[in-house]
């Protein structure tokens, strides 16, 4: 797929980025290629633990999006996301320096 086609599938820049320009930064760009995620990340937060907050917010927002767009119960969607995180996190924690956690 070429860059122009990918750009058409890209998400728009979100509203609400009203902080000073030097404080606004994109942390991750994640694509799914049919078998797994392909991503670029920027470790820009001073405290690595804050990424956990970002991931928790993502899970919460994804569960609401699945409820709104796909008819899932929000709590069921959130549990599925959390359960999957637990399994994937355990697998990632048990791997030794690999290219991906999968």
C-alpha positions in Angstrom: 0.0 0.0 0.0 1.5 3.4 -0.9 1.8 6.4 1.4 -1.2 8.3 -0.2 -3.5 5.3 0.4 -2.3 5.0 3.9 -2.8 8.7 4.6 -6.4 8.3 3.5 -6.8 5.7 6.2 -5.0 7.7 8.9 -7.0 9.1 11.8 -7.4 12.9 12.0 -5.6 15.0 14.5 -7.8 15.2 17.6 -9.5 18.3 18.8 -8.6 19.7 22.2 -4.8 20.1 21.6 -4.9 23.5 23.1 -1.8 23.2 25.2 1.3 25.2 24.3 2.9 23.8 21.1 6.0 22.6 22.8 3.9 20.4 25.1 1.8 18.7 22.4 3.5 15.6 20.9 2.3 12.4 19.2 3.3 9.4 21.3 2.5 6.5 18.9 1.3 5.7 15.5 -0.1 2.1 15.3 -1.3 0.3 12.2 -2.6 -3.3 11.9 -1.3 -5.2 8.9 -3.7 -8.2 9.2 -1.5 -10.3 11.4 -0.2 -7.8 14.0 0.6 -4.2 14.9 3.2 -2.2 13.1 4.1 0.9 15.0 6.3 3.9 15.5 6.6 5.1 19.1 8.2 8.2 20.7 9.2 7.7 24.4 8.7 11.3 25.1 7.2 11.2 28.6 9.7 11.8 31.4 8.3 9.0 33.5 7.8 5.6 31.8 5.0 4.8 34.2 2.9 7.5 32.6 2.7 5.2 29.5 0.6 2.9 31.7 -1.8 5.7 32.2 -2.0 6.3 28.5 -2.6 2.5 27.9 -5.4 2.5 30.5 -7.0 5.5 28.9 -6.8 3.8 25.5 -8.5 0.6 26.9 -11.3 2.7 28.4 -11.8 4.7 25.2 -11.6 1.6 23.0 -14.3 -0.1 25.1 -16.6 2.8 24.7 -15.9 2.9 20.9 -16.7 -0.8 20.6 -19.9 -0.2 22.5 -20.9 2.7 20.3 -19.8 1.4 16.9 -20.1 -2.4 17.2 -22.9 -2.9 19.7 -20.8 -4.4 22.5 -21.6 -3.9 26.1 -19.0 -1.4 27.3 -18.0 -3.3 30.4 -17.8 -6.6 28.4 -15.6 -4.9 25.9 -13.4 -3.4 28.6 -13.1 -6.8 30.3 -12.1 -8.4 26.9 -9.4 -5.7 26.4 -8.1 -6.1 30.0 -8.0 -9.9 29.8 -6.2 -9.8 26.5 -3.8 -7.2 27.9 -3.1 -9.6 30.9 -2.3 -12.5 28.6 -0.2 -10.4 26.2 1.6 -8.7 29.0 2.5 -12.0 30.7 3.8 -13.3 27.3 5.8 -10.2 26.7 7.3 -10.3 30.2 8.4 -13.8 29.7 10.2 -13.2 26.3 13.9 -12.4 26.1 14.8 -9.6 23.7 12.7 -10.3 20.7 11.5 -8.1 17.9 7.9 -8.2 19.2 6.0 -9.2 22.2 3.7 -11.5 20.2 
